Structure formats: structure tokens, C-alpha cells
Amino acid sequence: MDELFEIPVLYKGQELLFPARLLIVGYVHKFVVTIDKQEFFFEQDDNGKYRAIANTTNQGEVKHLDTELLKAIAESIESILE
């Protein structure tokens, strides 16, 4: 499954849309979200909450992003899946 979709995120009073795709590897799924031309993997931790991991495979140095934005995206993913 490599179809693009958008994740709506409420951040600092604005609704933002981020392009994303679902990546399924074996029994594990990850959301690949593009933020400012950079890809981040959102995957579940041991508690079932989503966390962000920067994809540095093809992109070199990771730009600094506001951790609150990454948390807002993770919360949006969790609310969509409820």
C-alpha cells in the first residue's frame, strides 16, 4: 500500500495537512509523514502510543522541528485510528 493521503493536525490554532503514506512491513505498520520536505516515521511504542523517528536514509542531516508539532501529529494519528 503506497497511496498518499493527508493527515489533518491542529497545531497552534491552525489546521495543517501533512502528506503521508502507510508502510506495512510484516506485522508492523508505520506512517511515513512528510514535514518540510523531510520524512518521519510514526510507529507505535510499547505502550501503543505513536512516536516520531526521523528518516535519515536518503536525506542526510535532519532539520530541527518543534517537538510539539511531532506530538500533535502523533496525537492526530492516534485519534484517527480510534
C-alpha positions in Angstrom: 0.0 0.0 0.0 1.7 3.2 -1.2 -1.2 5.5 -1.6 -0.7 9.1 -0.4 -3.2 10.7 1.9 -3.2 13.7 4.2 -3.2 13.8 8.0 -5.0 16.8 9.5 -3.3 18.3 12.5 -4.4 21.1 14.8 -1.3 23.0 15.8 -1.1 26.4 17.5 -4.7 27.2 16.5 -4.2 26.3 12.8 -5.3 23.2 11.0 -2.4 21.9 8.9 -2.3 19.0 6.4 0.7 16.7 6.1 1.1 14.2 3.2 1.5 10.7 4.5 1.5 7.0 3.5 1.1 3.8 5.3 4.1 1.4 5.3 3.5 -2.2 6.3 6.4 -4.5 7.0 5.5 -7.9 8.2 3.3 -7.5 11.3 4.4 -3.9 11.9 2.9 -0.7 10.4 4.4 2.8 10.2 3.1 6.1 8.9 5.6 8.0 6.8 4.8 11.7 7.1 6.5 14.4 5.1 7.2 17.6 7.1 9.0 20.4 5.5 10.4 18.1 2.7 11.7 15.6 5.4 10.2 12.2 6.1 9.4 11.0 9.6 8.3 7.5 10.6 5.5 7.4 13.2 5.4 4.0 14.8 3.9 2.6 18.0 6.0 2.2 21.1 5.5 -0.5 23.7 2.5 1.4 25.2 0.7 1.7 21.9 1.4 5.4 21.5 2.9 6.8 18.3 6.4 8.2 18.3 8.3 10.0 15.6 11.6 8.8 14.2 13.5 10.8 11.5 14.2 9.0 8.3 17.9 9.9 7.6 18.4 7.1 5.0 18.3 9.3 1.9 18.2 12.8 3.4 21.4 13.4 5.3 21.1 15.8 8.1 17.8 16.2 9.9 16.4 19.7 10.3 15.3 20.7 13.8 11.5 20.6 14.2 9.3 21.6 17.0 8.7 18.6 19.2 5.2 19.9 19.9 4.4 19.6 16.2 5.6 16.0 16.2 3.5 15.3 19.3 0.5 16.9 17.6 0.9 14.7 14.5 1.2 11.6 16.7 -1.9 12.5 18.6 -3.8 13.1 15.3 -2.8 9.7 14.0 -4.0 8.1 17.3 -7.3 9.9 17.1 -7.9 8.9 13.5 -7.3 5.2 14.5 -9.7 5.2 17.4 
